Amino acid sequence: IQPFIIVEGLSDFNIKGFYVFFNHNLLKFQSFLECLDTCFKIFHALSLKYPNACQIPWIFIQKYFYEINTVYDIKSVNLTSLINFCNNN
């Protein structure tokens, strides 16, 4: 089972909460960044694979914000270009 993020609200201007759902537990957070950080750390603490559908965004977060590189990371020219662009701006 993979952790995932839930955003509660009707629109961008009416967000009520941010949650991480994992292993039948629902954790509530005050900000999206706290929620994202916890979800990311669950993946790494338990050595879980990122879901295929969102693997590239998770690897971007891993490499750019946390500066973690592993031998298991997929290789992507687009991802490398994006990281290089962000590092040069």
N, C-alpha and C positions, 0 to 999 in steps of 0.2 A: 504494500500500500504506500502510495506516494503522498507527501504532504501537499496541500494546496491552499491558496489564498482565496478568501471570500470577502467581497466588499459589499456592505449592506447600505442601501439607499436608493432613492428614486432617480437621482441625477447627480452630476458633478457637484452641485451646490447644496445637496441635501444628503451628505454621507453621514450615516449614523455609527458605523463601526467597521473595523478591519479585523479579520479573523484568520487564523491558520487552523485548518482541520487536519488532524493526523491521528490515526489509530483510535478512532472513536472519541477523540478529545477535541474540543473547540476552544481555542485560546483567543481571547479578545485583546486588541491593542489600541492605543490612542492615536497612533499614526501609521501611515502606510509603510514608512521606512522601517519602523520597529517590526512590523508584520513581515515584511520582505526579509529583513535580517534574520529573524527567527526561523522562517521557512528555509532559507539558505543554509543556516547552521544545522537544522535537522537533517537535511540531505547529507551534509559532510560528517556530522557526528555519528550517523548510522551507516555511512558508506552506501547510500542509496544512489541509484542511477536517476538522472534527470529523465522525465518523460520525453519520448521522441518528438512529440508535437511542439515542445518548447525548450528543446535542448540548447539551441543556439543562444537564446536570450539568457538562460541560466549560465552558460559558459562565459558569455560576455560579462555578466555580473561577477562571476568567479575570478576572471582574469583581470578585469579593469579595476574594480573596486576593492577586491580582497587580495589581488596579486598572487593568486594561487594557480600554479601550473602543474598538471599531472600527466603521466604517460597515457592516461585513458581518455584525455580530451580529444574530441574529433578535430580534424584539420579543416579549416574553412578559410578560403581566400577573402571572402566578404567580411568575416569576423576579424581577421588580421588587419584588413584595411580600415575597418571601423575603429579598432583599438589604436592603430597608428594615427589616424585622424584625430581622435580624442586626445591622445598624448601630445600632439603637436599644436593644439589650440589652447 
